[in-house]
């Protein structure tokens, strides 16, 4: 008991009719473990097999009674899950490369109509400098510097194959010196890049929560009469951003700048043309 106590476990002694020892305080409370289990269950890039393994490990962090409660509410079957387990090795390679300040190379794949992964760039390797990993729309992304293009790019980790750590040192330190990953994720829709622009959105008042949820509490909401407000937000202008605006409906309108309005109208016209 003394050794366990020195190890850091909160060992409590129970006296009376049924004396014994038990762990008093654990590192994780049941609601915290439930949050982690939910995250594992809902993660598309974690395979069903690996999800079950991770949840079993999480159950060991609580007592038997709580573990039974956790397993009772586990629902994995029929959820969208990848069958590709290389993502775990990719994450390990990326973290190691970042720690050792090295570049990586990998093949990058895309899905075909035959539901097969096909290598992009005719099977040529991508060589980049990894700087961060981020989570967006239930997918894991590598944020890296492409020295050949001289820009920051991002890649779906589950679509990376044959990843290797190179001997060459990373590039792009200047680009990432003041890089704000949270701001990057906030302005990028569906992790699709585009030209950054400060866009003015005119919205009905009931959409205030939508704007705050997407762009944060620091966004300025400027009243426009009794029913409307305007918000100026920095976004990467892309079809995914236009799709987001369209999904909100008639309660939101792009009012500036003019070139972004025209791009959006062109986007809508292309969508309409599909139905003519």
VEXMI-926903 format. One line per field, with one value per residue (C-alpha): y, x, z. Coordinates in steps of 0.1 Angstrom, whole numbers, plus 5000, padded with zeros to 4 digits. Layout:
N
north: (Y  ...)
east: (X  ...)
up: (Z  ...)
This chain:
276
north: (5000  5024  5017  5024  5056  5067  5059  5086  5065  5078  5046  5047  5021  5010  4996  4978  4946  4945  4961  4967  4992  5011  5040  5072  5098  5090  5112  5111  5115  5095  5125  5133  5097  5098  5128  5109  5078  5099  5115  5081  5068  5097  5100  5088  5084  5058  5023  5003  4978  5006  5024  4993  4990  5026  5025  4994  5012  5042  5019  5009  5044  5041  5016  4985  5001  5031  5010  4990  5023  5034  5002  5002  5034  5025  5025  5019  4995  5012  5045  5060  5046  5044  5010  5025  5021  5039  5071  5061  5055  5088  5107  5091  5100  5136  5141  5126  5148  5179  5170  5163  5193  5171  5171  5142  5126  5107  5096  5114  5096  5105  5084  5072  5063  5027  5034  5029  5052  5065  5082  5118  5134  5101  5085  5111  5118  5150  5165  5190  5204  5194  5220  5211  5187  5200  5186  5199  5184  5151  5147  5150  5174  5180  5216  5219  5242  5234  5248  5243  5263  5287  5284  5267  5237  5211  5174  5148  5125  5094  5099  5100  5067  5054  5083  5086  5110  5126  5136  5172  5199  5216  5248  5276  5287  5324  5315  5297  5322  5341  5314  5312  5277  5287  5317  5295  5270  5297  5313  5281  5262  5224  5229  5241  5269  5301  5338  5355  5384  5404  5397  5416  5395  5410  5387  5384  5388  5352  5342  5359  5326  5311  5338  5336  5298  5300  5331  5334  5360  5386  5392  5426  5424  5459  5464  5475  5486  5463  5430  5429  5431  5432  5413  5417  5384  5371  5341  5320  5326  5292  5271  5256  5291  5298  5265  5274  5307  5290  5264  5292  5304  5337  5351  5357  5378  5387  5425  5431  5433  5435  5409  5383  5391  5385  5352  5341  5349  5330  5300  5301  5304  5273  5254  5266  5256  5220  5219  5236)
east: (5000  5029  5045  5012  5008  5043  5035  5008  4976  4952  4950  4922  4917  4882  4875  4845  4828  4843  4877  4900  4917  4905  4915  4900  4906  4913  4928  4897  4861  4833  4819  4855  4859  4825  4836  4867  4847  4822  4851  4865  4831  4824  4858  4856  4893  4896  4887  4861  4887  4909  4879  4871  4907  4909  4876  4887  4919  4898  4876  4907  4910  4879  4864  4846  4811  4819  4836  4803  4784  4808  4806  4768  4766  4792  4777  4803  4787  4772  4789  4810  4845  4876  4892  4927  4948  4979  4966  4981  5015  5012  5005  5035  5058  5045  5050  5085  5094  5082  5102  5133  5128  5128  5109  5086  5076  5044  5021  4987  4955  4920  4888  4876  4841  4851  4856  4894  4922  4942  4976  4976  5004  5008  5023  5050  5060  5049  5078  5068  5078  5053  5044  5011  4982  4947  4912  4884  4850  4858  4890  4927  4948  4986  4995  5028  5050  5055  5089  5084  5052  5064  5030  5013  4992  4971  4966  4941  4962  4941  4949  4986  5004  5040  5050  5088  5109  5137  5172  5166  5157  5123  5116  5090  5100  5093  5059  5050  5066  5034  5011  4978  4963  4930  4927  4936  4909  4884  4887  4891  4859  4862  4900  4898  4922  4914  4923  4919  4895  4876  4840  4810  4779  4745  4724  4691  4694  4686  4719  4740  4748  4758  4783  4797  4800  4819  4841  4844  4833  4857  4837  4819  4782  4770  4732  4715  4680  4659  4661  4696  4733  4765  4797  4831  4850  4883  4877  4894  4871  4863  4834  4832  4827  4800  4784  4783  4766  4741  4733  4724  4697  4681  4689  4725  4738  4773  4774  4811  4836  4821  4844  4834  4797  4803  4821  4793  4767  4787  4788  4750  4745  4767  4746  4714  4727  4729  4691  4683)
up: (5000  5008  4975  4956  4977  4968  4931  4933  4938  4965  4986  5012  5040  5049  5084  5098  5088  5053  5057  5028  5006  4976  4953  4966  4939  4903  4876  4855  4866  4849  4829  4816  4805  4788  4768  4756  4748  4728  4709  4700  4689  4667  4650  4614  4610  4638  4627  4645  4658  4671  4686  4707  4718  4729  4748  4766  4777  4788  4809  4829  4842  4863  4888  4877  4883  4862  4835  4832  4828  4800  4781  4784  4762  4736  4700  4673  4648  4617  4624  4595  4601  4580  4573  4571  4602  4587  4603  4636  4621  4602  4634  4650  4620  4620  4657  4655  4625  4642  4674  4654  4630  4599  4566  4556  4523  4515  4488  4488  4477  4467  4464  4430  4419  4424  4461  4457  4469  4439  4443  4432  4411  4393  4424  4430  4466  4484  4504  4531  4564  4591  4617  4633  4634  4636  4639  4616  4606  4622  4603  4612  4591  4588  4585  4567  4547  4510  4501  4463  4463  4491  4510  4539  4529  4547  4541  4554  4575  4566  4529  4535  4525  4527  4550  4558  4578  4558  4569  4556  4581  4580  4561  4567  4601  4592  4579  4612  4635  4640  4627  4647  4642  4658  4635  4605  4613  4619  4585  4565  4557  4553  4553  4517  4510  4491  4489  4523  4523  4549  4540  4553  4561  4567  4589  4607  4644  4651  4634  4660  4676  4642  4636  4672  4671  4638  4643  4681  4707  4694  4662  4660  4655  4642  4645  4612  4624  4646  4627  4611  4620  4600  4608  4591  4592  4577  4556  4529  4500  4485  4472  4507  4522  4496  4504  4541  4534  4511  4538  4563  4539  4531  4566  4556  4527  4515  4511  4504  4489  4455  4439  4465  4459  4422  4428  4450  4424  4399  4423  4427  4389  4383  4409  4392  4357  4369  4372  4339)
